[in-house]
Amino acid sequence: MISINTNLSSLITQRSLTKSTDALNLAIERMTTGFKINHASDNAANYSISTNLTTKISSYMVAEENASMGLDMLYSANGSLDQITDKLERLRALATQANNGTYGAQSLEAINSEANALVDEIERIYSNTEYNDIKLYNNSSIERPKPGKDGFIEDIVRRDVTAIDRFSEVNDEVALNTGEYSISSAQDLTKLAQMTNDGLIGEDCVFILANDIDLSGIENWEPIGNSTNKFSATFDGNGYKIKNLKINATKNLQGLFGYALNSTIKNLAVVDANIISPGAVGVLAAVCGDVMNCYTSGTIESTATITGGLAGQSNGKVISCYSSCDITGTRAVGGLIGTTKAEVENCFAIGDIVATDRNVGALCGSSTANIINCYALGNVTSTGSYTGGVCGQANCDIINCYATGDIESQMGSGGLAGLSMGNIINCYATGNVTAKTYYAGGLTAGFDGETIDNSYATGDVSAGFVAGGLVGAITENGKDFLITSSYATGEVHSDSLSAGGLVGDISNINSGLGTISKCYALGDVSVDNTSSVGGLLGSIGLARTGSITINILDSYSKGDVKGDSNVGGLLGYMQKQAGCVIDNCYVTGRITNTAGAGAGFVGYMAREANSLTIKNSYMLGNLTKDNAVIIAHKGDFPTASVAVENVYYNPENVPKNINLFSYKVNPGDEPEGYMQDQVSHCGSKEPFSYENTGTTFQIGINSNNSSQLSIDYGFSLDTIVSLRFIGSLDYDHLTKIDDLLSVVSNKATEYGAVQNRLESALDEIATQYENLVSTRSTIRDADIAEVSSQYIQQQILQQASATLMATANQMPAIALQLI
């Protein structure tokens, strides 16, 4: 049978027409898209390559935008940094001018006024410089108190005293039990002291300053209130100053006020004081009640117990106060308060302290009430014990506080506290710490509290015996304790006994549980003689009763660790009755033991130790002596349980044929829980990190370090507040300004280096982008001339096929006509 459209000629023609139509459509698609590969079916291999190239090209385009935004961020940071530098240079000129002895009080006040304005502007720039809602400089969570333009921390609305009874008109032989009185002269103050000391001033009286008062005409001030008749009334400074207080006493309780227990003193400045006292002393008061919004400046020399720049002893709350005093004292010496029994909040102290006995602090000598939102900037030197940057002996919580000064004493030196018996929350210390004999800690020398949280220390720590980057020693602690989310970055050294990058020693505590969690130490740690030294914890010693168990969780050490013996990358020494759990921790530093035992994790484990568990942890550091990867032990292996699970190390970093344990493990003699097969040779484990690296720029297309660039924009201007006293305080302002200029200059250099790297990255990105686009073009882009030729060719073939199709369909009709 002969059929139209299905005869052989027609089918051949149709097939040709279909092919030419498909080829024509393909040519049209390639001409309209410009690509010769539009679908995987066009060229499967090249389609895959092209898709991967397109993904990379898109990523490089974003990386280029990222680098450009990073440069914009740096331009913003550098611009503000230049402004800070200009103002610091002007402050230096003012300090140089103020140091010249040709300026009187009025001229120095004018210099100080300009200095305060410059400091205000520096602090404004420092606090507010941001890019795309990111704070560039100040990322501290601590809001520090600072003086306003009138010198006071809190704003003051001065009272009009014209309608108030004048104290000068009061009969000084008649007792005052109540009422408000204005004080306007040195004679009025002398009269108040006389009447108070005679027992004629009642606790319901209120005294208000009407103006500034100069006491320079009084060679030896008689304090207001004594041990027999105390001042218990209210004194409102009304935002005014009492100047040039001079005392050279031979008896106890010295200051503007002597014994002012149960009083209220507020809104008062006592400046340019000069006090020599053989007894309890403070520029404002030797003993005070509540003190609010006051400040003092001057010098104090005391040869007796209890000395403070503001108050010797405080029995009431001290709020929003500060002191700028250089102090020489003995015991219970503080830059603000010698000893306090009530809360200290929103306060600070500037000035150096030299003492000869215990309980010495740049803010408080000792405290039994909480210290909150405070700071201290002075250096402290003592030949006694318990010396700290904020508090010498703190039987209280310390919250939101910091200290920047260097601390040195005979025993018990801490960057924040000499001895802390409370909690330390959200605090830091940046000064170097030295104890000539026992116990030094970057944050606290001794800790007898429950919690240290979100705190750090950055200074170097050195002691004769026992040093820790954060905590020197945890001793005599009757409570379970927790150290969490905290770190230390300084170098740690002890002449003998123990040292740890975070904690030097834990011993002599009641049986219980201690936990170190989410912490790290970055500094090198070393002990010269008879050592127990660990990258994180120096030693776990004897318990006073029962046993000690220490959990070290989610923590790490990166510093080099060195000692003669008992040297561990994480823990130096485990004494008898000690137990330890190490989970999800790692070590990266070099471990050097020059004489005795040493190991990657635990330097030495006593035979009588209770238990040791190490799991999910890894040792990436270098062992420099053929000893042990995990723990070291001499003699028979311990009676304790030893469990090892999922522990990794890099065999390239350790000597060949090294033991996992330094003692021989014979079949059947393995410690309980020991699992040899759970120790793996794995050098590819990626360390986690809690370190704040600042902002990370994604300037490549991968997730590794080669595609990322980090910079820490933040820097500290903690000591800037001291520059408010140029011209009004005998203080080494030039050195402080030079230190700040150095900080700013170093940060500018860091910005410049990163800026250069970003510009280089942009060049590299452009090169990579161009090469990838060119490669993709070769693979994917259509040759328009060739495709146009194909289009014309297929169009002609299609037209020819259509014509031939008609002819092919006519052939059956001709055959029918012949029948």
C-alpha positions in Angstrom: 0.0 0.0 0.0 1.2 3.5 -0.9 0.5 6.2 1.8 1.0 10.0 1.6 3.4 11.4 4.2 4.5 7.9 5.2 6.1 6.7 2.0 9.8 6.1 2.0 10.7 9.4 0.3 8.5 11.3 2.6 9.9 9.7 5.7 13.4 10.4 4.6 12.5 14.0 3.9 10.7 14.4 7.3 13.8 13.1 9.1 16.0 15.5 7.3 13.5 18.3 8.1 13.4 17.4 11.8 17.2 17.4 12.0 17.5 20.7 10.2 14.8 22.2 12.4 16.5 21.0 15.6 19.8 22.3 14.3 18.2 25.6 13.4 16.6 25.9 16.9 20.0 25.1 18.4 21.6 27.8 16.4 18.9 30.3 17.3 19.3 29.4 21.0 23.1 29.9 20.8 22.7 33.1 18.9 20.2 34.6 21.4 22.0 33.4 24.6 25.5 33.8 23.3 26.4 30.4 24.7 27.2 27.2 23.0 26.4 25.2 26.1 22.9 25.9 27.5 22.0 22.4 28.8 23.8 19.4 30.1 22.8 17.6 27.0 24.8 20.0 24.9 28.1 18.8 26.4 27.8 17.0 29.8 31.5 17.4 30.8 31.9 21.0 29.8 28.5 21.8 31.2 29.7 20.6 34.6 33.0 22.5 34.3 31.1 25.6 33.2 28.7 25.4 36.1 31.6 25.1 38.6 33.3 28.0 37.0 30.1 30.1 37.2 29.8 29.3 40.9 33.4 30.4 41.6 33.0 33.5 39.5 29.9 34.5 41.5 31.8 33.9 44.7 34.8 36.0 43.6 32.3 38.8 42.7 31.0 38.7 46.3 34.6 38.4 47.7 35.5 41.5 45.8 32.6 43.4 47.3 33.6 42.0 50.8 37.2 43.3 50.3 35.9 46.7 49.2 33.7 47.0 52.2 36.6 46.0 54.4 38.6 48.8 53.0 35.7 51.2 53.6 35.6 50.0 57.2 39.3 50.6 57.6 39.1 54.0 56.1 36.4 54.9 58.7 38.6 53.4 61.5 41.7 55.2 60.3 39.9 58.5 59.9 38.7 58.5 63.5 42.1 57.2 64.7 43.7 60.3 63.1 41.4 62.5 65.1 42.2 60.8 68.3 46.0 61.1 67.5 45.6 64.9 66.9 43.9 65.4 70.2 46.4 63.3 72.1 49.2 65.4 70.6 47.4 68.5 71.8 47.0 67.0 75.3 50.7 66.3 75.3 51.4 69.9 74.5 49.1 71.0 77.4 50.8 68.6 79.8 54.2 70.0 78.8 52.9 73.5 79.3 51.4 72.6 82.7 54.7 71.1 83.9 56.4 74.5 83.5 56.5 76.3 86.8 55.4 79.7 85.4 51.6 79.1 85.6 49.4 80.1 88.6 46.3 78.3 89.7 44.0 80.2 87.4 46.1 79.4 84.3 46.4 75.7 85.3 42.6 75.6 85.7 42.3 76.9 82.1 44.8 74.3 80.9 42.8 71.6 82.7 39.5 72.9 81.2 40.9 72.5 77.7 42.3 69.1 78.6 38.9 67.9 79.8 37.2 69.1 76.6 39.8 67.1 74.6 39.3 64.0 76.7 35.6 64.3 76.3 36.0 64.4 72.5 38.4 61.5 72.5 36.0 59.4 74.5 33.1 60.4 72.2 35.1 59.3 69.1 36.3 56.2 70.9 32.8 55.1 72.0 30.8 56.1 68.8 33.0 55.2 65.9 31.2 52.5 64.0 30.7 51.0 60.5 27.4 49.5 59.5 26.2 49.3 63.2 29.5 47.6 64.2 31.4 49.3 67.1 35.0 49.6 65.8 37.0 50.6 68.9 35.2 50.0 72.1 33.7 46.5 72.4 33.9 46.3 76.2 30.8 45.3 78.1 31.9 47.4 81.1 30.5 50.9 81.2 33.1 52.8 83.2 32.2 55.8 85.3 33.8 59.1 84.3 33.7 62.7 85.4 31.6 65.3 83.7 32.7 68.7 82.7 32.3 69.9 86.3 34.5 67.1 87.6 31.7 65.1 89.2 30.4 61.7 87.9 26.8 62.5 88.5 25.2 65.8 87.2 24.4 68.3 90.0 21.7 70.9 90.1 23.1 73.5 92.6 20.7 74.6 95.3 20.1 78.3 95.8 21.3 78.9 99.4 20.3 82.5 99.7 17.2 81.7 101.7 19.0 79.2 104.0 20.3 80.2 107.4 23.9 81.2 107.3 26.1 79.1 109.6 28.3 82.1 110.3 25.4 83.6 112.2 24.9 80.6 114.4 25.8 80.8 118.1 28.7 78.3 118.4 27.8 77.6 122.1 24.3 76.5 121.4 23.5 72.9 120.1 22.0 72.5 116.7 19.6 69.6 116.4 18.0 70.2 113.1 17.8 72.7 110.2 19.7 73.6 107.0 22.7 75.9 107.1 24.9 77.4 104.3 28.7 77.3 104.6 30.6 79.9 102.6 34.1 80.3 104.2 37.0 78.6 105.8 35.9 80.1 109.1 32.5 78.4 108.7 34.2 75.1 108.2 36.4 75.6 111.2 33.4 76.5 113.2 31.6 73.3 112.1 34.6 71.3 113.2 34.7 73.0 116.6 31.0 72.6 117.3 30.9 68.9 116.1 33.9 68.0 118.2 32.2 69.7 121.2 29.1 67.6 120.6 26.9 70.4 119.5 25.8 69.2 116.0 22.8 66.8 115.7 22.3 64.1 113.1 19.3 65.9 111.6 21.3 69.0 110.5 22.1 69.6 106.9 25.0 71.7 105.8 25.3 73.1 102.2 28.3 74.7 100.6 27.5 78.1 99.0 30.8 78.4 97.0 34.4 77.0 96.7 36.5 77.3 99.8 40.3 77.6 100.0 41.9 76.2 103.2 45.4 77.3 102.2 45.4 79.7 105.2 45.1 76.9 107.7 48.4 75.1 108.2 47.1 72.1 110.1 43.4 71.3 109.7 41.4 70.0 112.7 39.0 67.4 111.3 35.2 67.6 111.6 34.2 64.8 114.1 36.3 62.7 116.5 36.1 59.4 118.3 34.2 61.1 121.1 31.8 63.2 119.1 31.2 62.0 115.6 29.7 63.9 112.7 26.4 62.1 111.9 24.7 64.9 109.9 24.4 65.5 106.2 27.0 67.6 104.3 26.0 68.6 100.7 29.0 70.1 98.8 26.5 71.4 96.2 29.0 70.8 93.4 31.7 73.0 94.9 35.3 72.4 95.9 37.3 72.6 99.1 40.9 73.3 98.1 44.3 73.0 99.7 43.5 70.9 102.7 46.7 70.6 104.8 47.2 68.2 107.7 50.4 67.3 109.6 48.9 65.4 112.5 50.1 63.5 115.6 46.8 61.7 116.4 44.3 59.3 114.8 41.3 59.9 112.5 42.5 62.5 110.0 40.9 64.1 106.9 38.4 66.9 106.2 36.1 64.8 108.4 37.6 62.7 111.1 34.9 60.4 112.5 31.8 60.7 110.3 30.1 57.5 111.0 26.4 57.4 110.0 26.8 60.6 108.1 25.8 61.4 104.5 28.4 63.4 102.4 27.5 64.2 98.8 28.4 66.4 95.8 31.7 67.5 97.3 35.2 67.8 95.9 38.3 68.0 98.2 41.2 68.8 95.9 45.0 69.4 96.3 45.1 67.9 99.7 48.4 67.2 101.5 48.1 64.9 104.5 50.6 63.4 106.9 49.0 61.2 109.5 50.1 58.6 112.1 46.5 57.2 112.2 43.5 56.3 110.1 43.2 58.8 107.3 41.2 59.7 104.1 41.2 63.0 102.3 37.4 63.3 102.6 37.0 61.3 105.9 39.0 58.9 108.1 35.7 57.0 108.8 32.6 57.8 106.9 29.0 56.7 106.4 27.3 57.1 103.0 29.3 59.0 100.4 27.8 59.9 97.0 29.2 61.8 94.0 32.4 63.1 95.7 36.0 63.2 94.6 39.4 64.0 96.0 42.9 64.6 94.9 46.3 65.1 96.6 48.9 63.1 98.5 48.8 61.1 101.7 51.6 59.7 103.9 50.4 57.5 106.7 52.3 55.3 109.2 49.2 53.5 110.6 46.5 51.1 109.5 43.6 52.2 107.3 44.4 54.7 104.6 42.3 55.7 101.6 42.4 58.4 99.0 38.7 59.2 99.6 38.0 57.5 103.0 40.1 55.4 105.4 37.1 53.3 106.4 33.6 53.3 105.0 30.7 51.9 107.0 28.2 53.2 104.4 27.7 52.9 100.7 30.2 54.7 98.4 28.6 55.5 95.1 29.8 57.5 92.0 33.0 58.7 93.7 36.7 58.8 92.7 40.1 59.7 94.0 43.3 60.9 92.4 45.8 60.5 95.1 49.3 59.1 95.5 49.5 57.3 98.8 52.2 55.9 101.1 50.8 53.7 103.8 51.1 50.5 105.8 48.1 48.1 106.2 44.6 48.3 104.7 45.5 50.9 102.1 43.3 51.7 99.1 43.4 54.3 96.4 39.8 55.1 97.2 39.0 53.4 100.5 41.3 51.6 103.0 38.6 49.2 104.2 34.9 49.1 103.4 32.0 47.4 105.1 29.4 48.6 102.6 28.9 48.4 98.8 31.2 50.4 96.5 29.6 51.1 93.1 30.4 53.2 90.1 33.7 54.4 91.4 37.4 54.6 90.3 40.8 55.6 91.6 43.9 57.0 90.0 47.3 57.2 91.6 50.1 55.0 92.7 50.3 53.2 96.1 53.3 52.2 98.2 52.7 50.2 101.3 54.6 48.1 103.8 51.9 45.6 105.1 49.0 43.5 103.9 45.6 44.3 102.3 46.6 46.9 99.7 44.5 47.7 96.6 44.5 50.4 94.0 40.8 50.9 94.8 40.1 49.2 98.1 42.5 47.7 100.6 40.0 45.3 101.9 36.2 44.9 101.5 33.4 42.8 103.0 30.8 44.3 100.6 30.4 44.0 96.9 32.5 46.1 94.5 30.5 46.8 91.3 31.3 48.7 88.1 34.6 50.1 89.4 38.1 50.4 88.1 41.6 51.5 89.2 44.5 52.8 87.1 47.4 53.0 89.6 50.4 50.8 90.2 50.7 49.1 93.6 53.9 48.2 95.4 53.9 46.5 98.8 56.4 44.7 101.0 53.5 42.9 102.6 50.8 40.5 101.3 47.4 40.4 99.6 47.9 43.2 97.1 45.5 43.7 94.2 44.6 46.0 91.3 41.1 46.6 92.6 41.1 45.1 96.1 43.8 43.6 98.3 41.5 41.2 100.3 38.0 40.9 98.9 35.6 39.0 101.1 32.9 40.0 98.5 31.8 39.7 94.9 33.7 41.8 92.3 31.5 42.5 89.3 32.1 44.6 86.2 35.5 45.9 87.3 38.9 46.2 85.9 42.5 47.3 86.8 45.4 48.4 84.6 48.3 48.9 87.0 51.3 46.7 87.7 51.1 44.9 91.0 54.1 43.9 93.1 54.2 42.5 96.7 56.0 40.1 98.9 53.2 37.5 98.8 49.7 37.3 97.3 49.8 39.6 94.3 46.8 39.7 91.9 46.0 41.9 88.9 42.5 42.4 90.2 42.5 41.0 93.8 45.2 39.7 96.2 42.8 37.3 97.8 39.2 36.8 96.5 36.7 35.0 98.8 33.7 35.9 96.6 32.7 35.7 93.0 34.5 37.5 90.1 32.1 38.3 87.3 32.9 40.1 84.0 36.2 41.6 85.2 39.7 42.0 83.8 43.2 43.1 84.6 45.9 44.2 82.2 48.9 44.9 84.4 52.0 42.7 85.1 51.9 40.9 88.5 54.9 39.9 90.7 55.0 38.1 94.0 58.5 37.8 95.5 57.6 34.7 97.5 54.2 32.9 97.3 51.2 33.2 95.0 50.8 35.5 92.0 47.8 35.5 89.7 47.0 37.7 86.6 43.5 38.2 88.0 43.7 37.0 91.6 46.5 35.5 93.6 44.2 33.4 95.8 40.6 32.3 95.1 38.3 31.0 97.8 35.0 31.8 96.1 32.5 29.9 94.0 32.6 31.4 90.5 34.9 33.2 88.1 32.9 34.0 85.0 33.7 36.0 81.8 36.9 37.4 83.1 40.5 37.6 81.9 44.0 38.8 82.5 46.6 39.9 79.9 49.7 40.8 82.0 52.8 38.7 82.7 52.8 36.8 86.0 55.9 36.0 88.1 56.3 34.4 91.6 58.9 32.8 93.8 56.5 29.9 94.4 53.2 29.3 92.6 52.0 31.4 89.7 48.9 31.3 87.5 48.0 33.4 84.4 44.5 34.0 85.8 44.5 32.5 89.4 47.6 31.9 91.4 46.1 29.2 93.8 42.8 27.9 94.9 43.4 26.9 98.5 41.4 26.5 101.7 38.2 26.5 99.6 35.3 24.8 101.3 33.0 25.1 98.3 32.7 23.6 94.9 34.0 26.1 92.4 33.6 27.0 88.7 35.9 28.9 86.4 34.1 29.5 83.1 34.4 31.6 79.9 37.7 33.1 81.1 41.3 33.3 79.8 44.8 34.5 80.4 47.3 35.6 77.7 50.4 36.6 79.6 53.6 34.7 80.2 53.7 32.8 83.6 56.9 32.0 85.5 57.6 30.6 89.0 61.0 30.1 90.5 59.8 26.9 92.1 56.9 24.6 92.9 54.1 25.1 90.4 52.8 27.3 87.5 49.9 27.1 85.2 48.8 29.1 82.2 45.4 29.6 83.8 45.6 28.3 87.4 48.9 27.7 89.3 47.7 25.2 92.0 44.6 23.7 93.5 45.3 22.1 96.9 44.4 22.1 100.6 40.7 22.4 99.9 37.9 20.4 101.4 36.7 17.4 99.3 34.6 18.6 96.5 34.3 19.3 92.8 36.0 22.0 90.8 35.3 22.8 87.2 37.3 24.7 84.5 35.1 25.1 81.5 35.4 27.0 78.2 38.7 28.6 79.3 42.1 29.0 77.6 45.6 30.1 78.2 47.9 31.5 75.5 51.2 32.5 77.3 54.3 30.5 77.8 54.6 28.8 81.2 57.8 27.9 83.0 59.2 26.8 86.4 62.9 26.8 87.2 63.2 24.2 90.0 61.2 21.4 91.5 58.4 22.0 89.1 54.8 21.2 88.5 54.0 23.1 85.4 51.0 22.8 83.0 49.8 24.8 80.1 46.4 25.3 81.8 46.7 24.0 85.4 50.0 23.6 87.3 49.0 21.0 89.9 46.2 19.3 91.7 47.5 18.8 95.2 46.4 17.2 98.5 42.9 17.7 99.8 42.5 18.9 103.4 39.8 16.3 103.8 38.5 13.6 101.4 39.5 14.0 97.8 39.5 16.5 95.0 38.0 16.0 91.6 38.7 18.6 88.9 36.8 18.7 85.6 38.6 20.4 82.7 36.1 20.8 79.9 36.1 22.5 76.5 39.4 24.3 77.2 42.8 24.6 75.7 46.4 25.7 76.1 48.6 27.2 73.3 51.7 28.4 75.1 55.0 26.5 75.4 55.4 24.7 78.7 58.8 24.2 80.3 60.2 22.8 83.6 62.6 20.3 85.0 59.9 17.7 85.8 56.1 17.1 86.0 55.6 19.0 82.8 52.2 18.6 81.1 50.7 20.3 78.1 47.4 20.7 80.0 48.0 19.6 83.6 51.4 19.4 85.3 50.9 17.2 88.4 48.2 15.0 90.0 48.8 14.3 93.7 47.3 11.5 95.7 43.6 11.7 96.4 43.2 13.8 93.2 40.9 13.0 90.4 40.6 14.7 87.0 38.3 14.5 83.9 39.6 16.1 80.7 37.0 16.3 78.0 37.1 18.1 74.7 40.4 19.9 75.3 43.6 20.4 73.3 47.2 21.4 73.6 49.4 23.1 70.8 52.5 24.4 72.6 56.0 22.8 72.9 56.4 20.7 76.0 60.0 20.6 77.5 61.0 18.6 80.5 64.7 18.9 81.3 65.0 16.3 83.9 62.0 14.3 85.1 58.6 13.3 83.8 56.7 15.1 81.1 53.7 14.4 78.8 51.4 15.9 76.3 48.4 16.0 78.6 49.3 15.2 82.2 52.9 15.7 83.3 52.9 13.3 86.2 50.3 11.2 87.9 50.9 9.9 91.5 50.3 6.3 92.2 47.7 7.1 94.8 45.7 9.4 92.6 42.0 8.6 92.4 41.2 8.6 88.7 42.0 10.1 85.4 39.7 10.3 82.4 40.9 11.8 79.1 38.4 11.8 76.2 37.6 13.6 73.0 40.9 15.5 73.3 44.0 16.1 71.1 47.6 17.0 71.5 49.0 19.0 68.5 52.1 20.3 70.3 55.7 19.2 70.2 57.2 16.9 72.7 60.9 17.6 73.1 61.8 14.7 75.3 61.2 11.0 74.7 58.6 10.5 77.4 54.8 10.1 76.9 52.1 11.4 74.7 49.2 11.2 77.3 50.4 10.9 80.9 53.7 10.3 82.6 54.3 8.1 85.6 57.4 6.5 87.1 57.5 3.1 88.7 54.5 0.9 88.9 51.5 2.3 87.2 48.9 3.8 89.5 46.2 2.1 91.4 43.8 4.7 90.0 41.4 4.2 87.2 42.8 5.5 83.9 40.3 5.9 81.0 41.4 7.1 77.6 38.8 7.5 74.9 39.0 9.3 71.5 42.4 10.9 72.1 44.3 12.2 69.1 47.8 13.4 68.5 50.0 14.3 65.6 52.9 11.8 65.3 54.9 14.3 63.3 55.3 16.4 66.4 56.6 13.7 68.8 59.8 11.7 68.9 59.8 8.3 67.2 58.9 5.2 69.2 57.4 7.3 72.0 55.1 5.7 74.6 51.6 6.8 75.0 52.2 6.2 78.7 55.6 6.5 80.3 55.1 3.2 82.2 55.0 -0.2 80.6 51.6 -1.7 80.1 51.8 -5.5 80.3 48.9 -7.7 79.2 46.5 -8.2 82.0 47.9 -5.3 84.0 46.1 -2.5 82.3 44.5 0.1 84.6 40.7 0.0 84.8 39.1 1.7 81.8 42.4 1.8 79.8 41.7 1.4 76.1 44.8 1.4 73.9 42.8 1.1 70.7 41.0 4.4 71.5 44.3 6.4 71.1 44.5 7.5 67.4 47.2 9.0 65.3 45.3 11.9 63.8 47.0 15.2 62.9 44.1 16.7 61.1 41.9 17.5 64.0 40.8 21.2 63.7 41.2 23.1 67.1 38.2 25.1 68.2 38.8 28.6 69.6 37.2 31.1 71.9 39.6 33.9 71.1 38.2 37.1 69.9 39.8 37.7 66.6 37.6 40.8 65.9 36.2 41.1 62.4 36.8 38.5 59.7 36.8 39.5 56.1 35.8 36.7 53.6 38.1 37.7 50.8 38.2 34.3 49.0 35.9 31.6 47.9 36.7 28.9 50.4 36.1 28.5 54.2 39.8 28.0 55.2 42.2 30.6 56.6 43.7 31.3 53.1 40.4 32.9 52.1 39.9 34.9 55.3 41.5 37.9 56.9 40.9 38.8 60.5 41.5 42.0 62.4 40.7 43.1 65.9 39.6 46.7 65.7 39.2 47.1 69.4 41.8 48.7 71.6 41.9 50.0 75.2 41.9 53.6 76.3 41.3 52.7 79.9 43.8 55.2 81.3 42.4 58.2 79.3 40.5 59.4 82.4 43.7 60.3 84.1 44.3 63.0 81.5 41.4 65.0 83.0 43.7 66.1 85.7 46.4 67.9 83.7 47.3 71.0 85.6 45.5 69.9 88.8 47.3 66.7 89.8 50.9 66.0 90.4 51.0 63.0 88.0 53.2 61.8 85.2 50.8 62.8 82.4 53.4 62.8 79.7 54.2 59.2 80.2 50.5 58.3 80.2 50.0 60.3 77.0 53.0 58.6 75.3 51.6 55.2 76.3 48.2 56.1 74.7 49.9 57.5 71.6 51.8 54.2 71.3 48.6 52.2 71.6 46.9 54.3 68.9 50.0 54.3 66.7 50.3 50.5 66.9 46.7 50.1 66.0 47.1 52.4 63.0 50.0 50.3 61.9 47.9 47.2 62.2 45.1 48.9 60.2 47.6 49.9 57.5 49.0 46.3 57.2 45.5 44.9 56.8 44.6 47.6 54.4 47.6 46.7 52.2 46.5 43.0 52.4 43.0 43.9 51.4 44.3 45.9 48.4 46.5 43.0 47.4 43.5 40.7 47.8 41.5 42.9 45.5 44.2 42.6 42.8 44.3 38.8 43.3 40.6 38.6 43.1 40.5 40.6 39.9 43.2 38.3 38.3 41.3 35.2 39.4 38.0 36.6 38.2 39.4 37.5 34.8 41.1 34.1 34.4 38.0 32.2 35.3 35.7 34.3 33.1 38.1 33.8 30.2 38.2 30.0 30.8 34.5 29.8 31.1 34.2 31.9 27.9 36.4 29.4 26.0 34.3 26.5 27.2 30.8 28.0 27.1 30.6 31.0 24.8 29.4 30.6 21.3 31.4 31.6 18.2 28.8 33.9 16.7 30.3 33.8 13.2 30.2 30.0 13.3 26.7 29.9 14.7 25.5 32.4 12.2 26.9 30.2 9.4 25.2 27.2 10.9 21.9 29.2 11.2 22.0 30.1 7.5 23.0 26.6 6.6 20.2 25.0 8.6 17.7 27.5 7.4 18.5 26.6 3.7 18.3 22.9 4.6 15.0 23.4 6.3 13.6 25.3 3.3 14.9 22.6 0.9 13.5 19.9 3.1 10.1 21.6 3.1 10.1 21.8 -0.7 11.3 18.2 -1.1 8.6 17.1 1.4 5.9 18.4 -1.0 7.5 16.6 -3.9 7.7 13.4 -1.9 4.1 13.6 -1.0 3.1 14.0 -4.7 4.7 10.7 -5.7 1.8 8.5 -4.3 -0.7 10.7 -6.1 1.0 10.2 -9.5 1.0 6.4 -8.8 -2.8 6.5 -8.2 -3.4 8.3 -11.5 -1.7 5.5 -13.4 -4.1 2.9 -12.0 
